[in-house]
Amino acid sequence: MRGEAASGARPGWVRDVPIPHALAELSGPLRGSVGLPARVFWSGPDPRAVRWNLADPQRRRDLYEIVLVEGTLDDIRELVNGAELVRLWDRMYLPPWVRAAWRPLIDAARPAA
């Protein structure tokens, strides 16, 4: 998705948001500890030392937020779990253009109310 002049869109250039064809492509782990490459996470005095404990749902949510915004489609496929993404979706802080790009896939995965 490109940064069109939509309501809530960030002004200026917005990079494409990588989206898989299906949530089943997202087979990220739910346990263990992972780090992120510098091209995805560069914050703090020693970003290479930062690890995310995936057994902790809050840390998993934090990781998903970073990967959905900064990662490539390969990063997303490797680190994000599709079912868990749907479960965490409403508690995630994401830029409007990322949320809008993912919304159709997330909505399609949710049971009809």
ABEGO torsion letter per residue (X at the ends): XBBBBBBGBBBEBBBBBBBBABAAABABBABEBBBBBAAABABEABAAABBBBAABAAAAAAAAAAAAAABBAAAAAAABBAAAAAAAAAABBBBAAAAAAAAAAAAAABBBX
